[in-house]
Amino acid sequence: MEAQKVLGRMREHCTVRAEEAVSVSATEFTTAPCCDYVEIGGERYTGRRGPTDVVMAEGQTLTWHSSDDSQHGSTKQGFTICVTGPAP
């Protein structure tokens, strides 16, 4: 699983569900701290703080949300989140 998004369109969201327990990490992560985020297991990641070695249980979701606020540079930011291996 790899989730990659360049936040070029406003007011978007997507949910990805883990089909097995996995560990995920962001290799790149920059979002508008006020408005755009990725959420895994109730934990929100925003700004330059992306997930690192976060365990997702089977069936757990990763959701990203981008705002409609282009004043905060949403169109110039994005992220790449990859599975780094099966969950320990």
N, C-alpha and C positions, 0 to 999 in steps of 0.2 A: 504494500500500500504506500503510495506517495501522494500527499496532498500538496498541491502547488497553486498559488493564486497571486496574480498581480492585480492589486485592487484598482482596476481601471474603470469599473462600472460602479455606480452608486446603488445603495440599498439592496445588496445581494446577501444571500446566506446559503449555506449548504451543510448537510450533515452526513458524516461518514461513520458507518458502524463496523466495529472490529468483528470479524468472523471467528477469530480465535484470540487468546490472550497474547498481546504483543507489547513491545516497548517502543515508544516513539520519541524522536528528537527533531528539533528545528535545525536545519543547516543554514538557513537564512531567515531572518524575522525582523520586519520593520512595519509597524502599523501606526496609525494615528492614535495616540494614547487616550484621547478623549472619546473616540467613536468606533474604532474597529478592533475586533478581538477574535481570538480562537478560544474555545472553551472545551475542556476535557474533564469529565468527572466533577463538574461544578467549579473547577479552577479556571479563572480567566487569565489569558496571556495577552498582553498588549504592549505597545511601544516597542522596545527592543528586547523584551523579556519573553522569549519563546520557550516551549517545553523542552526539557532535557531529560532523557531516560525516564519518561513518564510511562508507567504501566497502565495499559488499557485492558480491562477484563473482556472476555468474550461477551459480545453484545453491547459493550459500552460505546458511547458515541463521542466523536470529535465534531464540533460545530464551529463554523466561522461566520462572522457577520461583518458586513461593511456598511457604513452609514451613508447618508446622502449629503454629507457635509464636505464639499470640495475645498472649503476654506482652510481645512486642516491638512491638506496635501494627500488625501486618500488615493488620488489617482497616480501617485508616484511611489507607492509603497507595495509591499507584498511579502510573501513567505514561502518557504519550502519546508515541509515536515515529512520525514521519512521513518519507516519502520526500521529500527536498528537491530531487531532480533526478536525471537520469541520471549515472552515474559519469563523472568527467572522463577 
